[in-house]
Amino acid sequence: MAFDPQGLATAIGSMPHTNPSDACDIILNAIPEIPIWPQLPNTNFREEMEIQYSEGIPCVVLDEEKKRMYFQTEKDITSDFEVFYENYMAENLEHFKISAEFSRGIYEMEKKLTEKRPPNLKYFKSHVTGPITMGLGRVDENKRAIYYNDLFRDIIVKGTEMKARWLLNKFKFLGCKQICFIDEPILSGFGSSTYVSLHRADVVQYLNAVIQAIRKENAISGIHCCGNTEWTILIDADVDVISFDAYEYAETIAYYPNQVNGFLEKGGVLAWGIVPTSEKINMETAESLVKKLESSINNLAGKGIDKNLIWEKCLITPSCGTGSLPADLSEKIFDQESQVNQIIKGKV
């Protein structure tokens, strides 16, 4: 589908606030054209990156005392798996819902948007933890990454598909096009000795399965990785938007000029995470960040890619989520992003 953001701004998922209303207000004030619902990990451990998407997934154990999640695999899993696959095959999205206990941000944003729709709302963005990050980031009772259990890996992929579809259905009442990012920070370790058994073809296959699920809901798919990775993996997975940390790693996109050019010409979008989600924001202004973005885009254009096309297919974001930062720093990042967006609107 045609998606020409031309410098519109959105955000990655997490915020440090404990009051969901405050977090939603910051979002709606800073990025009203493509708001998100906020992930609020400081409210409860159930809102942590992978745990938030664990409802409806078989054999999940939540350890209240240690505030952690793991998979119990050394038991009879037959009945749990039967329930999962029956609901998956029936496309029963409600079985895979994210309840208010696991996300106050979803329901607060739904409430606010029901009460008052921003007049300049163009798109709405959701996000799911990707199957690679979920699979490698969570373990079984023996502390082995659940990704390496074939049965559970399939569950993780299919569960991610259904979570994305449930979210997209949740906000269909807005009547606008929706975007759903697959958050895959662990891909920054792809190719390292830590993940030597992680095969490229498998990663492409699993990401594509989630992308196709997003497209079932007539939505735009994105993949976010906040470190350096082999960006052609995302292109080969046929994603619509590549979201990356352009503050620290902008030059890495230019390592693949032919593939990136083909990606953009086919309608792909680059989400430039030019606003740093660290103390480095204190050393920057909106003007300096715009100059940094322009320099990075000029560098990519110097590889033989039409500069006008890059700008046409340009989204602006923070480099990552702000959930681990102090609230005042998070708010400064959103404010700076809003200012960057306003400057860019006058240029594109």
ROKEDO-865397 format. One record per residue (C-alpha): residue number from 0; residue in three letters; x, y, z. Coordinates in nm, 2 decimals. Last residue first. Example, Ala and Ser with C-alpha at 12.3 -4.5 7.8 and 13.67 -1.06 7.14 Angstrom:
residues 2
<r pos="1" code="SER" east="1.37" north="-0.11" up="0.71"/>
<r pos="0" code="ALA" east="1.23" north="-0.45" up="0.78"/>
This chain:
residues 348
<r pos="347" code="VAL" east="0.99" north="1.85" up="0.26"/>
<r pos="346" code="LYS" east="1.16" north="2.15" up="0.41"/>
<r pos="345" code="GLY" east="0.89" north="2.33" up="0.61"/>
<r pos="344" code="LYS" east="0.76" north="2.01" up="0.75"/>
<r pos="343" code="ILE" east="1.12" north="1.92" up="0.85"/>
<r pos="342" code="ILE" east="1.13" north="2.21" up="1.10"/>
<r pos="341" code="GLN" east="0.80" north="2.10" up="1.26"/>
<r pos="340" code="ASN" east="0.91" north="1.74" up="1.29"/>
<r pos="339" code="VAL" east="1.23" north="1.84" up="1.46"/>
<r pos="338" code="GLN" east="1.03" north="2.04" up="1.71"/>
<r pos="337" code="SER" east="0.80" north="1.75" up="1.79"/>
<r pos="336" code="GLU" east="1.11" north="1.52" up="1.82"/>
<r pos="335" code="GLN" east="1.26" north="1.77" up="2.06"/>
<r pos="334" code="ASP" east="0.95" north="1.77" up="2.28"/>
<r pos="333" code="PHE" east="0.93" north="1.39" up="2.27"/>
<r pos="332" code="ILE" east="1.30" north="1.37" up="2.38"/>
<r pos="331" code="LYS" east="1.24" north="1.63" up="2.65"/>
<r pos="330" code="GLU" east="0.95" north="1.43" up="2.79"/>
<r pos="329" code="SER" east="1.17" north="1.11" up="2.81"/>
<r pos="328" code="LEU" east="1.43" north="1.31" up="2.99"/>
<r pos="327" code="ASP" east="1.18" north="1.43" up="3.24"/>
<r pos="326" code="ALA" east="1.05" north="1.08" up="3.30"/>
<r pos="325" code="PRO" east="1.39" north="0.94" up="3.38"/>
<r pos="324" code="LEU" east="1.50" north="0.68" up="3.12"/>
<r pos="323" code="SER" east="1.44" north="0.30" up="3.09"/>
<r pos="322" code="GLY" east="1.11" north="0.34" up="2.91"/>
<r pos="321" code="THR" east="1.23" north="0.58" up="2.65"/>
<r pos="320" code="GLY" east="1.18" north="0.36" up="2.34"/>
<r pos="319" code="CYS" east="1.44" north="0.37" up="2.07"/>
<r pos="318" code="SER" east="1.62" north="0.61" up="1.83"/>
<r pos="317" code="PRO" east="1.33" north="0.86" up="1.86"/>
<r pos="316" code="THR" east="1.12" north="0.87" up="1.54"/>
<r pos="315" code="ILE" east="1.10" north="1.06" up="1.21"/>
<r pos="314" code="LEU" east="0.95" north="0.88" up="0.90"/>
<r pos="313" code="CYS" east="1.10" north="0.93" up="0.55"/>
<r pos="312" code="LYS" east="0.97" north="0.78" up="0.23"/>
<r pos="311" code="GLU" east="0.92" north="1.12" up="0.05"/>
<r pos="310" code="TRP" east="1.26" north="1.23" up="0.19"/>
<r pos="309" code="ILE" east="1.44" north="0.93" up="0.05"/>
<r pos="308" code="LEU" east="1.26" north="0.97" up="-0.28"/>
<r pos="307" code="ASN" east="1.36" north="1.33" up="-0.31"/>
<r pos="306" code="LYS" east="1.72" north="1.23" up="-0.25"/>
<r pos="305" code="ASP" east="1.72" north="0.98" up="-0.53"/>
<r pos="304" code="ILE" east="1.96" north="0.70" up="-0.44"/>
<r pos="303" code="GLY" east="2.30" north="0.67" up="-0.60"/>
<r pos="302" code="LYS" east="2.52" north="0.62" up="-0.30"/>
<r pos="301" code="GLY" east="2.54" north="0.99" up="-0.25"/>
<r pos="300" code="ALA" east="2.17" north="0.99" up="-0.16"/>
<r pos="299" code="LEU" east="2.26" north="0.78" up="0.14"/>
<r pos="298" code="ASN" east="2.52" north="1.04" up="0.25"/>
<r pos="297" code="ASN" east="2.28" north="1.32" up="0.18"/>
<r pos="296" code="ILE" east="2.02" north="1.15" up="0.40"/>
<r pos="295" code="SER" east="2.28" north="1.12" up="0.68"/>
<r pos="294" code="SER" east="2.38" north="1.49" up="0.65"/>
<r pos="293" code="GLU" east="2.01" north="1.60" up="0.64"/>
<r pos="292" code="LEU" east="1.95" north="1.40" up="0.96"/>
<r pos="291" code="LYS" east="2.24" north="1.55" up="1.14"/>
<r pos="290" code="LYS" east="2.13" north="1.90" up="1.03"/>
<r pos="289" code="VAL" east="1.78" north="1.82" up="1.16"/>
<r pos="288" code="LEU" east="1.93" north="1.71" up="1.49"/>
<r pos="287" code="SER" east="2.13" north="2.03" up="1.52"/>
<r pos="286" code="GLU" east="1.82" north="2.24" up="1.46"/>
<r pos="285" code="ALA" east="1.61" north="2.05" up="1.71"/>
<r pos="284" code="THR" east="1.88" north="2.10" up="1.96"/>
<r pos="283" code="GLU" east="2.14" north="1.86" up="2.09"/>
<r pos="282" code="MET" east="2.38" north="1.81" up="2.38"/>
<r pos="281" code="ASN" east="2.10" north="1.73" up="2.63"/>
<r pos="280" code="ILE" east="1.97" north="1.47" up="2.39"/>
<r pos="279" code="LYS" east="2.30" north="1.29" up="2.45"/>
<r pos="278" code="GLU" east="2.16" north="1.18" up="2.79"/>
<r pos="277" code="SER" east="1.99" north="0.90" up="2.61"/>
<r pos="276" code="THR" east="1.71" north="0.83" up="2.36"/>
<r pos="275" code="PRO" east="1.87" north="1.01" up="2.07"/>
<r pos="274" code="VAL" east="1.63" north="1.18" up="1.82"/>
<r pos="273" code="ILE" east="1.74" north="1.07" up="1.47"/>
<r pos="272" code="GLY" east="1.55" north="0.74" up="1.47"/>
<r pos="271" code="TRP" east="1.50" north="0.76" up="1.09"/>
<r pos="270" code="ALA" east="1.20" north="0.54" up="0.99"/>
<r pos="269" code="LEU" east="1.29" north="0.44" up="0.64"/>
<r pos="268" code="VAL" east="0.99" north="0.36" up="0.41"/>
<r pos="267" code="GLY" east="0.94" north="0.10" up="0.14"/>
<r pos="266" code="GLY" east="0.74" north="0.18" up="-0.17"/>
<r pos="265" code="LYS" east="0.90" north="-0.05" up="-0.43"/>
<r pos="264" code="GLU" east="1.15" north="0.23" up="-0.51"/>
<r pos="263" code="LEU" east="1.24" north="0.25" up="-0.15"/>
<r pos="262" code="PHE" east="1.33" north="-0.11" up="-0.11"/>
<r pos="261" code="GLY" east="1.51" north="-0.12" up="-0.45"/>
<r pos="260" code="ASN" east="1.72" north="0.18" up="-0.34"/>
<r pos="259" code="VAL" east="1.79" north="0.01" up="0.00"/>
<r pos="258" code="GLN" east="1.90" north="-0.31" up="-0.18"/>
<r pos="257" code="ASN" east="2.14" north="-0.13" up="-0.41"/>
<r pos="256" code="PRO" east="2.27" north="0.10" up="-0.14"/>
<r pos="255" code="TYR" east="2.35" north="-0.17" up="0.12"/>
<r pos="254" code="TYR" east="2.63" north="-0.01" up="0.34"/>
<r pos="253" code="ALA" east="2.42" north="0.31" up="0.33"/>
<r pos="252" code="ILE" east="2.20" north="0.18" up="0.61"/>
<r pos="251" code="THR" east="2.50" north="0.14" up="0.83"/>
<r pos="250" code="GLU" east="2.58" north="0.51" up="0.80"/>
<r pos="249" code="ALA" east="2.28" north="0.61" up="1.01"/>
<r pos="248" code="TYR" east="2.40" north="0.40" up="1.31"/>
<r pos="247" code="GLU" east="2.42" north="0.63" up="1.61"/>
<r pos="246" code="TYR" east="2.15" north="0.90" up="1.56"/>
<r pos="245" code="ALA" east="1.98" north="0.70" up="1.28"/>
<r pos="244" code="ASP" east="1.88" north="0.43" up="1.53"/>
<r pos="243" code="PHE" east="1.66" north="0.22" up="1.30"/>
<r pos="242" code="SER" east="1.31" north="0.16" up="1.18"/>
<r pos="241" code="ILE" east="1.26" north="-0.02" up="0.85"/>
<r pos="240" code="VAL" east="0.91" north="0.02" up="0.72"/>
<r pos="239" code="ASP" east="0.71" north="-0.19" up="0.47"/>
<r pos="238" code="VAL" east="0.86" north="-0.53" up="0.55"/>
<r pos="237" code="ASP" east="0.93" north="-0.79" up="0.28"/>
<r pos="236" code="ALA" east="1.13" north="-1.03" up="0.50"/>
<r pos="235" code="ASP" east="1.41" north="-0.98" up="0.24"/>
<r pos="234" code="ILE" east="1.42" north="-0.61" up="0.33"/>
<r pos="233" code="LEU" east="1.44" north="-0.69" up="0.70"/>
<r pos="232" code="ILE" east="1.73" north="-0.93" up="0.64"/>
<r pos="231" code="THR" east="1.89" north="-0.67" up="0.41"/>
<r pos="230" code="TRP" east="1.94" north="-0.46" up="0.72"/>
<r pos="229" code="GLU" east="2.22" north="-0.68" up="0.85"/>
<r pos="228" code="THR" east="2.22" north="-0.53" up="1.20"/>
<r pos="227" code="ASN" east="2.33" north="-0.23" up="1.39"/>
<r pos="226" code="GLY" east="2.14" north="-0.14" up="1.70"/>
<r pos="225" code="CYS" east="1.78" north="-0.01" up="1.78"/>
<r pos="224" code="CYS" east="1.60" north="-0.26" up="1.56"/>
<r pos="223" code="HIS" east="1.25" north="-0.18" up="1.46"/>
<r pos="222" code="ILE" east="1.05" north="-0.37" up="1.20"/>
<r pos="221" code="GLY" east="0.75" north="-0.21" up="1.03"/>
<r pos="220" code="SER" east="0.42" north="-0.34" up="0.88"/>
<r pos="219" code="ILE" east="0.15" north="-0.12" up="0.74"/>
<r pos="218" code="ALA" east="-0.21" north="-0.24" up="0.80"/>
<r pos="217" code="ASN" east="-0.48" north="-0.40" up="0.59"/>
<r pos="216" code="GLU" east="-0.56" north="-0.64" up="0.88"/>
<r pos="215" code="LYS" east="-0.43" north="-0.93" up="0.68"/>
<r pos="214" code="ARG" east="-0.13" north="-0.71" up="0.62"/>
<r pos="213" code="ILE" east="-0.03" north="-0.74" up="0.99"/>
<r pos="212" code="ALA" east="-0.05" north="-1.13" up="0.96"/>
<r pos="211" code="GLN" east="0.17" north="-1.11" up="0.65"/>
<r pos="210" code="ILE" east="0.43" north="-0.92" up="0.85"/>
<r pos="209" code="VAL" east="0.42" north="-1.17" up="1.13"/>
<r pos="208" code="ALA" east="0.49" north="-1.46" up="0.89"/>
<r pos="207" code="ASN" east="0.75" north="-1.25" up="0.72"/>
<r pos="206" code="LEU" east="0.94" north="-1.21" up="1.04"/>
<r pos="205" code="TYR" east="0.94" north="-1.59" up="1.09"/>
<r pos="204" code="GLN" east="1.06" north="-1.66" up="0.74"/>
<r pos="203" code="VAL" east="1.34" north="-1.39" up="0.74"/>
<r pos="202" code="VAL" east="1.47" north="-1.51" up="1.07"/>
<r pos="201" code="ASP" east="1.46" north="-1.87" up="0.95"/>
<r pos="200" code="ALA" east="1.66" north="-1.79" up="0.64"/>
<r pos="199" code="ARG" east="1.92" north="-1.61" up="0.84"/>
<r pos="198" code="HIS" east="1.99" north="-1.89" up="1.07"/>
<r pos="197" code="LEU" east="2.04" north="-1.83" up="1.44"/>
<r pos="196" code="SER" east="2.29" north="-2.10" up="1.55"/>
<r pos="195" code="VAL" east="2.58" north="-1.85" up="1.58"/>
<r pos="194" code="TYR" east="2.37" north="-1.64" up="1.82"/>
<r pos="193" code="THR" east="2.62" north="-1.55" up="2.08"/>
<r pos="192" code="SER" east="2.91" north="-1.58" up="1.83"/>
<r pos="191" code="SER" east="2.77" north="-1.28" up="1.65"/>
<r pos="190" code="GLY" east="2.59" north="-1.29" up="1.32"/>
<r pos="189" code="PHE" east="2.27" north="-1.13" up="1.45"/>
<r pos="188" code="GLY" east="2.34" north="-0.94" up="1.77"/>
<r pos="187" code="SER" east="2.16" north="-0.63" up="1.66"/>
<r pos="186" code="LEU" east="1.87" north="-0.86" up="1.58"/>
<r pos="185" code="ILE" east="1.80" north="-0.87" up="1.95"/>
<r pos="184" code="PRO" east="1.63" north="-0.53" up="1.93"/>
<r pos="183" code="GLU" east="1.35" north="-0.68" up="1.73"/>
<r pos="182" code="ASP" east="1.03" north="-0.47" up="1.78"/>
<r pos="181" code="ILE" east="0.77" north="-0.56" up="1.52"/>
<r pos="180" code="PHE" east="0.61" north="-0.23" up="1.43"/>
<r pos="179" code="CYS" east="0.24" north="-0.20" up="1.35"/>
<r pos="178" code="ILE" east="0.10" north="0.08" up="1.14"/>
<r pos="177" code="GLN" east="-0.27" north="0.17" up="1.10"/>
<r pos="176" code="LYS" east="-0.47" north="0.35" up="0.83"/>
<r pos="175" code="CYS" east="-0.75" north="0.56" up="0.98"/>
<r pos="174" code="GLY" east="-1.11" north="0.47" up="1.08"/>
<r pos="173" code="LEU" east="-1.03" north="0.52" up="1.45"/>
<r pos="172" code="PHE" east="-1.26" north="0.23" up="1.54"/>
<r pos="171" code="LYS" east="-1.00" north="0.00" up="1.39"/>
<r pos="170" code="PHE" east="-0.80" north="0.05" up="1.72"/>
<r pos="169" code="LYS" east="-0.86" north="-0.28" up="1.88"/>
<r pos="168" code="ASN" east="-0.86" north="-0.46" up="1.54"/>
<r pos="167" code="LEU" east="-0.49" north="-0.36" up="1.49"/>
<r pos="166" code="LEU" east="-0.41" north="-0.47" up="1.84"/>
<r pos="165" code="TRP" east="-0.57" north="-0.81" up="1.80"/>
<r pos="164" code="ARG" east="-0.39" north="-0.86" up="1.47"/>
<r pos="163" code="ALA" east="-0.05" north="-0.79" up="1.62"/>
<r pos="162" code="LYS" east="-0.12" north="-1.02" up="1.91"/>
<r pos="161" code="MET" east="-0.23" north="-1.29" up="1.66"/>
<r pos="160" code="GLU" east="0.09" north="-1.28" up="1.46"/>
<r pos="159" code="THR" east="0.30" north="-1.28" up="1.78"/>
<r pos="158" code="GLY" east="0.12" north="-1.59" up="1.90"/>
<r pos="157" code="LYS" east="0.20" north="-1.76" up="1.57"/>
<r pos="156" code="VAL" east="0.57" north="-1.69" up="1.60"/>
<r pos="155" code="ILE" east="0.59" north="-1.78" up="1.97"/>
<r pos="154" code="ILE" east="0.39" north="-2.10" up="1.92"/>
<r pos="153" code="ASP" east="0.62" north="-2.21" up="1.64"/>
<r pos="152" code="ARG" east="0.92" north="-2.15" up="1.86"/>
<r pos="151" code="PHE" east="0.75" north="-2.35" up="2.13"/>
<r pos="150" code="LEU" east="0.74" north="-2.67" up="1.93"/>
<r pos="149" code="ASP" east="1.09" north="-2.62" up="1.79"/>
<r pos="148" code="ASN" east="1.25" north="-2.56" up="2.13"/>
<r pos="147" code="TYR" east="1.56" north="-2.34" up="2.05"/>
<r pos="146" code="TYR" east="1.36" north="-2.02" up="2.06"/>
<r pos="145" code="ILE" east="1.27" north="-2.10" up="2.43"/>
<r pos="144" code="ALA" east="1.62" north="-1.99" up="2.53"/>
<r pos="143" code="ARG" east="1.75" north="-2.24" up="2.79"/>
<r pos="142" code="LYS" east="1.72" north="-2.14" up="3.15"/>
<r pos="141" code="ASN" east="1.62" north="-2.49" up="3.26"/>
<r pos="140" code="GLU" east="1.27" north="-2.38" up="3.34"/>
<r pos="139" code="ASP" east="1.24" north="-2.25" up="2.99"/>
<r pos="138" code="VAL" east="1.38" north="-1.92" up="2.87"/>
<r pos="137" code="ARG" east="1.28" north="-1.57" up="2.74"/>
<r pos="136" code="GLY" east="1.50" north="-1.33" up="2.53"/>
<r pos="135" code="LEU" east="1.58" north="-1.56" up="2.25"/>
<r pos="134" code="GLY" east="1.22" north="-1.65" up="2.16"/>
<r pos="133" code="MET" east="1.08" north="-1.30" up="2.24"/>
<r pos="132" code="THR" east="1.35" north="-1.12" up="2.05"/>
<r pos="131" code="ILE" east="1.32" north="-1.36" up="1.75"/>
<r pos="130" code="PRO" east="0.93" north="-1.35" up="1.76"/>
<r pos="129" code="GLY" east="0.91" north="-0.97" up="1.76"/>
<r pos="128" code="THR" east="0.78" north="-0.77" up="2.06"/>
<r pos="127" code="VAL" east="0.47" north="-0.61" up="1.93"/>
<r pos="126" code="HIS" east="0.39" north="-0.25" up="1.84"/>
<r pos="125" code="SER" east="0.10" north="-0.02" up="1.76"/>
<r pos="124" code="LYS" east="0.08" north="0.30" up="1.54"/>
<r pos="123" code="PHE" east="-0.21" north="0.51" up="1.44"/>
<r pos="122" code="TYR" east="-0.22" north="0.71" up="1.12"/>
<r pos="121" code="LYS" east="-0.34" north="1.05" up="0.99"/>
<r pos="120" code="LEU" east="-0.46" north="1.23" up="1.31"/>
<r pos="119" code="ASN" east="-0.48" north="1.60" up="1.24"/>
<r pos="118" code="PRO" east="-0.80" north="1.67" up="1.42"/>
<r pos="117" code="PRO" east="-0.69" north="1.46" up="1.72"/>
<r pos="116" code="ARG" east="-0.99" north="1.24" up="1.82"/>
<r pos="115" code="LYS" east="-1.15" north="1.32" up="2.15"/>
<r pos="114" code="GLU" east="-1.34" north="1.10" up="2.38"/>
<r pos="113" code="THR" east="-1.27" north="0.78" up="2.19"/>
<r pos="112" code="LEU" east="-0.91" north="0.87" up="2.14"/>
<r pos="111" code="LYS" east="-0.87" north="0.93" up="2.51"/>
<r pos="110" code="LYS" east="-1.03" north="0.60" up="2.61"/>
<r pos="109" code="GLU" east="-0.83" north="0.40" up="2.35"/>
<r pos="108" code="MET" east="-0.51" north="0.57" up="2.48"/>
<r pos="107" code="GLU" east="-0.60" north="0.47" up="2.84"/>
<r pos="106" code="TYR" east="-0.68" north="0.11" up="2.73"/>
<r pos="105" code="ILE" east="-0.36" north="0.05" up="2.55"/>
<r pos="104" code="GLY" east="-0.14" north="0.22" up="2.81"/>
<r pos="103" code="ARG" east="-0.28" north="0.02" up="3.10"/>
<r pos="102" code="SER" east="-0.13" north="-0.28" up="2.95"/>
<r pos="101" code="PHE" east="-0.08" north="-0.62" up="3.11"/>
<r pos="100" code="GLU" east="-0.36" north="-0.59" up="3.37"/>
<r pos="99" code="ALA" east="-0.56" north="-0.40" up="3.11"/>
<r pos="98" code="SER" east="-0.58" north="-0.72" up="2.90"/>
<r pos="97" code="ILE" east="-0.38" north="-0.79" up="2.59"/>
<r pos="96" code="LYS" east="-0.60" north="-1.01" up="2.37"/>
<r pos="95" code="PHE" east="-0.49" north="-1.34" up="2.23"/>
<r pos="94" code="HIS" east="-0.81" north="-1.54" up="2.29"/>
<r pos="93" code="GLU" east="-1.00" north="-1.23" up="2.17"/>
<r pos="92" code="LEU" east="-0.84" north="-1.28" up="1.82"/>
<r pos="91" code="ASN" east="-1.02" north="-1.60" up="1.76"/>
<r pos="90" code="GLU" east="-0.87" north="-1.67" up="1.42"/>
<r pos="89" code="ALA" east="-1.04" north="-2.02" up="1.43"/>
<r pos="88" code="MET" east="-0.70" north="-2.17" up="1.34"/>
<r pos="87" code="TYR" east="-0.53" north="-1.97" up="1.62"/>
<r pos="86" code="ASN" east="-0.80" north="-2.05" up="1.87"/>
<r pos="85" code="GLU" east="-0.78" north="-2.42" up="1.80"/>
<r pos="84" code="TYR" east="-0.40" north="-2.40" up="1.80"/>
<r pos="83" code="PHE" east="-0.38" north="-2.24" up="2.14"/>
<r pos="82" code="VAL" east="-0.64" north="-2.47" up="2.30"/>
<r pos="81" code="GLU" east="-0.47" north="-2.78" up="2.16"/>
<r pos="80" code="PHE" east="-0.13" north="-2.65" up="2.28"/>
<r pos="79" code="ASP" east="-0.25" north="-2.62" up="2.64"/>
<r pos="78" code="SER" east="-0.41" north="-2.97" up="2.62"/>
<r pos="77" code="THR" east="-0.10" north="-3.13" up="2.49"/>
<r pos="76" code="ILE" east="0.17" north="-2.97" up="2.71"/>
<r pos="75" code="ASP" east="0.21" north="-3.25" up="2.96"/>
<r pos="74" code="LYS" east="0.49" north="-3.12" up="3.17"/>
<r pos="73" code="GLU" east="0.86" north="-3.04" up="3.13"/>
<r pos="72" code="THR" east="0.80" north="-2.73" up="2.92"/>
<r pos="71" code="GLN" east="0.72" north="-2.46" up="3.18"/>
<r pos="70" code="PHE" east="0.81" north="-2.14" up="3.00"/>
<r pos="69" code="TYR" east="0.95" north="-1.84" up="3.19"/>
<r pos="68" code="MET" east="0.85" north="-1.50" up="3.31"/>
<r pos="67" code="ARG" east="1.00" north="-1.27" up="3.57"/>
<r pos="66" code="LYS" east="0.90" north="-1.06" up="3.87"/>
<r pos="65" code="LYS" east="1.11" north="-1.26" up="4.11"/>
<r pos="64" code="GLU" east="0.82" north="-1.29" up="4.36"/>
<r pos="63" code="GLU" east="0.55" north="-1.29" up="4.10"/>
<r pos="62" code="ASP" east="0.70" north="-1.56" up="3.89"/>
<r pos="61" code="LEU" east="0.48" north="-1.56" up="3.58"/>
<r pos="60" code="VAL" east="0.47" north="-1.90" up="3.42"/>
<r pos="59" code="VAL" east="0.39" north="-1.94" up="3.05"/>
<r pos="58" code="CYS" east="0.29" north="-2.29" up="2.94"/>
<r pos="57" code="PRO" east="0.08" north="-2.19" up="2.64"/>
<r pos="56" code="ILE" east="0.06" north="-1.83" up="2.51"/>
<r pos="55" code="GLY" east="-0.29" north="-1.68" up="2.57"/>
<r pos="54" code="GLU" east="-0.14" north="-1.39" up="2.76"/>
<r pos="53" code="SER" east="0.24" north="-1.35" up="2.70"/>
<r pos="52" code="TYR" east="0.25" north="-1.02" up="2.50"/>
<r pos="51" code="GLN" east="0.32" north="-0.79" up="2.79"/>
<r pos="50" code="ILE" east="0.58" north="-1.04" up="2.93"/>
<r pos="49" code="GLU" east="0.81" north="-0.97" up="2.63"/>
<r pos="48" code="MET" east="0.87" north="-0.60" up="2.67"/>
<r pos="47" code="GLU" east="0.78" north="-0.55" up="3.03"/>
<r pos="46" code="GLU" east="0.42" north="-0.45" up="3.10"/>
<r pos="45" code="ARG" east="0.36" north="-0.75" up="3.33"/>
<r pos="44" code="PHE" east="0.65" north="-0.61" up="3.55"/>
<r pos="43" code="ASN" east="0.41" north="-0.34" up="3.67"/>
<r pos="42" code="THR" east="0.38" north="0.04" up="3.63"/>
<r pos="41" code="ASN" east="0.75" north="0.09" up="3.54"/>
<r pos="40" code="PRO" east="0.71" north="-0.11" up="3.22"/>
<r pos="39" code="LEU" east="0.47" north="0.14" up="3.07"/>
<r pos="38" code="GLN" east="0.41" north="0.06" up="2.70"/>
<r pos="37" code="PRO" east="0.25" north="0.36" up="2.54"/>
<r pos="36" code="TRP" east="-0.02" north="0.36" up="2.27"/>
<r pos="35" code="ILE" east="0.11" north="0.53" up="1.96"/>
<r pos="34" code="PRO" east="0.03" north="0.86" up="1.79"/>
<r pos="33" code="ILE" east="0.09" north="0.93" up="1.42"/>
<r pos="32" code="GLU" east="-0.04" north="1.28" up="1.34"/>
<r pos="31" code="PRO" east="-0.06" north="1.38" up="1.70"/>
<r pos="30" code="ILE" east="0.31" north="1.33" up="1.77"/>
<r pos="29" code="ALA" east="0.41" north="1.57" up="2.06"/>
<r pos="28" code="ASN" east="0.07" north="1.66" up="2.21"/>
<r pos="27" code="LEU" east="-0.09" north="1.32" up="2.17"/>
<r pos="26" code="ILE" east="0.22" north="1.14" up="2.30"/>
<r pos="25" code="ILE" east="0.26" north="1.36" up="2.60"/>
<r pos="24" code="ASP" east="-0.11" north="1.32" up="2.68"/>
<r pos="23" code="CYS" east="-0.08" north="0.95" up="2.65"/>
<r pos="22" code="ALA" east="0.20" north="0.93" up="2.90"/>
<r pos="21" code="ASP" east="0.02" north="1.16" up="3.15"/>
<r pos="20" code="SER" east="-0.29" north="0.94" up="3.13"/>
<r pos="19" code="PRO" east="-0.09" north="0.63" up="3.18"/>
<r pos="18" code="ASN" east="0.05" north="0.75" up="3.51"/>
<r pos="17" code="THR" east="0.36" north="0.54" up="3.58"/>
<r pos="16" code="HIS" east="0.58" north="0.71" up="3.33"/>
<r pos="15" code="PRO" east="0.89" north="0.56" up="3.19"/>
<r pos="14" code="MET" east="0.78" north="0.53" up="2.83"/>
<r pos="13" code="SER" east="0.80" north="0.23" up="2.59"/>
<r pos="12" code="GLY" east="0.68" north="0.19" up="2.23"/>
<r pos="11" code="ILE" east="0.88" north="0.35" up="1.95"/>
<r pos="10" code="ALA" east="0.76" north="0.69" up="1.83"/>
<r pos="9" code="THR" east="0.59" north="0.88" up="1.54"/>
<r pos="8" code="ALA" east="0.68" north="1.17" up="1.33"/>
<r pos="7" code="LEU" east="0.58" north="1.27" up="0.97"/>
<r pos="6" code="GLY" east="0.88" north="1.34" up="0.75"/>
<r pos="5" code="GLN" east="0.73" north="1.28" up="0.41"/>
<r pos="4" code="PRO" east="0.51" north="0.99" up="0.53"/>
<r pos="3" code="ASP" east="0.45" north="0.85" up="0.18"/>
<r pos="2" code="PHE" east="0.28" north="0.51" up="0.24"/>
<r pos="1" code="ALA" east="0.11" north="0.35" up="-0.07"/>
<r pos="0" code="MET" east="0.00" north="0.00" up="0.00"/>
